[in-house]
Amino acid sequence: MGGVISRRHFLTAAAAAGCSAGYTATTPGERLVPVPNAPENGSPLRVWRPGELELHFIYTGCGESMFYRFPDGTAMVNDTGDYFRPHELQFIPRLPSAARLGGEWVTRYIQRVAPGLDTLDYMMLSHWHNDHSGAPLLRTVAARDGRRVCGLALVGENFKVKRFYDHQFPNHGQYGTDDTPGREMMEAFVAAKKREYGLEQEAFRPGARDQIRLQHDAEGRYAKTFSVRNICANGVCWTGKGEEAFDYAGAYVKATGKQKITQNALSMGFRIDYGPFSFFTGGDVSVDLAGPEGKPVDYEGLVGKMVGPVTVCKANHHSTKDAMRASFCREVKAAAYVINVWCPRHICDCNMSDGMASRALYPGGRMVFPTFIPEEPPRIYAGKDWWRDVAPGGHVVVRVAPGGTSWKVHVLESADESMKVLGTWASV
């Protein structure tokens, strides 16, 4: 299903110009080019090496799932969905098969790319939606204590989790929207692991730059080159000044009198910097909230201003039509975007031609890496100029060299567990 590398998709890069209130344009003006004869191609992905930053975007067909390995070995899982849409399975297969839950496939993937890893230093949950947290609505498995788990909680049953962050703690359910099944499952998971081995939990603080830290760098080898900045959570976003943040969700409730806000707008987001390399992930950030004066605010665009230019960006809300708008892409200016696909509508013209692929927003080429290409988009969009920017589908791995001075993107086979590299792109 991952497919072989097509003859298209082979130019590109991104310029990183401009600035935001929080970050100036430090991303190098690199090009990302295909490497048809890369030694990695055709072989299983080699394991992480100390000093490297790895970002894994894992395709399962039932949600968004990511695994990160920091330069010192710190390990993080960021979301794992288990969401079933039976009427769309003919378009979006669950891979390698439907025999296992998404949380099971993600666990097995991590065990392959990080053999011997038994502890996750961080488990992050961007928001409560089933395609990010999982929810015990259809299929689950039993934990040792009888709890029914899937998705992120299922991954957590297979590792010791040292610290857990979600976007709302300690105000779970504050805005009361479509969050109960996944929230209850994750709350039960956290409570069980606190009793079992002392899992730690604390509020995620937008603006903080010291909350997510390297856990295995006692000598401080990477202290000057690596950092994580919390950007947003629960509708609260960093202002770009110190650790100051503003509650845009609270302003929206006050201005409109509406107590319910979609979980997407409440998503957690953070930026990773490693030398000149940078990355942003923001769950399903989208929609509008309100500013200090109660006036409507393009919240996704505002988040983009605080993120500033980055090298690689995970697409907000799977690149659906309400996200990855021009106001956001103009600010982040990424050289590569990654789309976690589980629906035929996750590759569409509206946010490609006017957003991620638009040279009118910022100059230079760029690549878009979807974890899967459904049958429909190539048939509809093959004649579009932006289709040249779309890479073949598969697991996506961003591997950053020590010091962040160069980076590669590998697309891996997702139809089986071979971890075979189907194609490689490299910064030059």
Disulfide bonds with the S-S distance in Angstrom:
none
